[in-house]
Amino acid sequence: MNARSASPADAEELARLHAHMVGADITGPWRDQLADHLRVRLGGHRLAAFVVDGPDDGLAACAIGVVHQGLPGPDHGGVFGQIQTVVTEERFRRRGYGRAVTDALIDWLTGRGCTLLNLTTSDAGKTLYASLGFTPNARAMRLMGTPYHRA
């Protein structure tokens, strides 16, 4: 199974698949904003997506990732990758598409100097990511919303 590098022409389909993954309404201004973001940044040095084409005009699967520069740590060099999206259309699951796009994205991220890769997974994805060498990190937390105010 071969995954190909996504191009700006794939932005709408990538946004559709991402919306499907997060379980959100697949229409609306946020999806248009995501498609515009992808269209501008795909093919650059900090964002990439890999896809498997479906038999019709759409995509069967995709993986999207971003390169970040952080501080070096005791176990990484400070350049890390965030795997933002891995999704396979339900009718194409169990064919190796998710593994193919994730493998291609991992190769791209490590080729950009990433020595640490992070992702958030669903229960359905845990087996795949464990087989690729990912381990759980119980320390992750997040703060949502802006602006941040101290009481």
Beta strands, then each sheet from edge to edge (+ up, - down):
strand 1: 4-5
strand 2: 47-53
strand 3: 59-69
strand 4: 79-88
strand 5: 116-119
sheet 1: 1+ 2- 3+ 4- 5-
end
